């Protein structure tokens, strides 16, 4: 493994090929520069990432993304490589964060760890990123591919069997988890799940992530029926609580 300055002509050409979907050009670079697939863009003393991170970076959905992943993996790229910097996310975390299902599938098919920790969201898995950033297509595909879901993730996805199972287990969710579950259910626009958490004592006026209450989270999600339902039960916006 070597480090390439992001301004290095080879690095610039590789990034351009990935972003434009020029898979043939990328393959040519990988042959011309053995080890490029495992090189890191950046420095050993600062932030660095791999070309698989480039292929999954925001906003994602680059042309021929799945083929790009396959080409990089065939050339030796580590599908579970970590970003080096303020977090240690894998390419799968990034694909989940951009709702890029085709690339997510390509990574999983190549052996990506679906339960890899290190998310910017509490050090969690790719599922944590998908749910926190409201990337619901990616979240549901991860679920289909066998990912586990924490209680708040299950709430955001409306997985009532998993939610009920958590309350049937010992120990049952504590008060904070119950309130966070309500917030997540509202974030995901899940009325049945929201009602479940509210009936178990969730604080509807908790100002949580992004300085939003559950009502605000439902409003941001465009869940108008849920917003009306919450208002009818006395839920308030953060602006009314300050």
N, C-alpha and C positions, 0 to 999 in steps of 0.2 A: 504493500500500500504506500502510495506517495500523496503528497499534497500539491495541488495546483492552485496558483493564484487565480481568482475569478476572472482576471484580465488576460490570462494566458490565452494565446490564439486557439490552442486545442480545446481548452475549456469553453471559450466563447463559441466555437464551432459546434461542439457537442450540445451545448444548451440550445443553440439556434435550431439544430436538427431535431431535438426533442420537442421543442415548442411548435415547430412547423409540421411535425409528423413525417419528417424526412428519414424514414427508417433505413433506407438503403444508404443514405449518406452517413447515418450513425454507425451502421455496420462497418462501413469503409473506415471510419475513424477508429473503431474498436480493433480492427485488424491492423491498421497502420501504427497504432499506439497500444501495444500489449500492456495490460494492467489498467487501462483507462477505466474499465468497468468497476474497478475496486478503488480507484483514486478518489480522494476527497477534495472537493472544491472549498478552499479556505486555507487555514493554517493550523499547525499543530498546537499553537498557543492561543488561538482564538476560535471563533465559530467555524464549523465545517459541515458539509453535507455531501451526500453521494449523488450520482446521476439518477438513481432511483428516487431520491428526494426531489430532484429537479422535475422528474416525470410526474410527480404527485403533488407538486407545489400549487398553492392557490393561483388562479381559480380552478385549476384542474381541467379535465375534459379536453386535453390537447389532442389534436388529430392522431389517430392510430395509436392511442395510448397503450392499449393492451399489447400490441405488437412491439412497441418500444420496450415495455417491461420484459417481454420474452427475449428480445435481442440482448438486453443488458444482462439478464440472468444467464443466458447461454454463454455470454462472454465472461462470466464469473462473478457478477455482482452479488453481493450479500443481501438477500431479500429482507433480512432482519437487521440491517445496519442502523445505527443510531445517529441521530443528529447530535452534534457536539455544540453545546452552547447553553442557553438558559433552560433547556429541556432536553430530553433524550428520546424524542418520538421517532418511531420507525416510519418507513414509507407507507405502511398500512394505516397508521394513524392519520397521515396526511391525505390519503385517498378517502378515508372516512370523513375527514373534515371538509372535503370538497364535493361529497356526494357522487364521486366518480365510481359507479358500480362496476363498469367494465374493467377498469384498472384494479379495483379492489379484488375482483374475481381473479384477474391475472396474477396478482400477488399471492393470493391464497392458493391458487393452483400450483404456484412455484414454491410453496412451502412456508409462506409467511405465518408467523405465530399470531393467531387470532386473539390470543389472550395476553399479548405483550403489554407490559406496564410501561409507564413513562409519559403518559398523556399530560398535556398542560392543564388538564382538568383533574386535579387531585392525584396525579400520577397514575391515572387509570389506563384502561385498555382503549383500543380503537372505538369500541362501543361508547365509551365515555365521550369521546370527541363528537361522534355522530349525533348523540342525543343532546349534548350541550349546545351544539351549533345548529340544531334543528335540521340535520341532514338525514331525513327520514328514510329515503330510499336506501342509503348506505346502512342505516341502522337495521332495517328489516332484512337486508341481504346478509348482514353479519349474523343476525338471528337465524336465518335459514341455513347458514353455513356452520351453525353450531356454537355461536358465541354465547357466553353466559351474560346475565344482566343483573346489575345491582338493583336494589329496591327502587331507587329514584329513576333508574333507566327503565325498569319495568313500568313504573308509573307514567313516564313520558310516552311510552309506547302503548299504554293501555292493556298490558298483559295481566288480566285479572287473575288468572290461575296462579301466576307467580306471586302476585301481590298477596292474595289470600293465603298462599302457602307460607309466605314470610310471617304472617300474623298467627298462623297455626303452629309455627315452630317456637322453640325455646332457645334463647330469650326472644320475646316479641320485640318489634321495633320500639325504640324509645321515643319520647316526645319530639325530639329534634328530627329524628328520621321520619316521623309521621308528618310533621309540618313541611319538611323538605319534599316528601312524597306528594303532598298537595300541590306545592309550587311546581314540581316537575310535571305533574298531570296537567296542570293548567298551561304550562309551557308547551306541552304536546297537544293541547286541545282535547284532552281525554275526560269527558264529563263523568262517565261511570267511575273511573278511577278517582277523580276529584271528589265525588260524593262519598266514596268509600273512605278516603283519608279524612274528610271533613267530619264524618260520622264517628271517627275514632279520636277526635279531639284536636285535629290540626288547627293551627293558628292562622286564620284567613287574613290577618292583618300583618303577617310577618313580611318585613321588607328584606327580600333575599337578593339573589344574584342580579347584577345590573341595576341595583336599587329599585327593583320592581316587587310589588306584592303579587300574590297569586292572581288577583284580578287583572293587574297590569300585564302579567305574563300571558294570560289568556287573550287579552286585547291585542297584544303584539302578535300573537299567533293567528289573529283573525278569526278566533273562535267565538263569533257573536252570540250564539246560543248559550255557550258556557258563561260568557260575560254576563248576560241577562240573568242566568240562573244564580250566579254568584252574588250579583247585586241584590237579587230578591232575598238573599240570605244574609244581607248586611255586610258583605265584603266591601272593602274600600281600596281606593288607589293610594299609592304612596304620597301623592301630592295632597291628599286629604288628611294625612297622618302627621304632617310636619308643621 
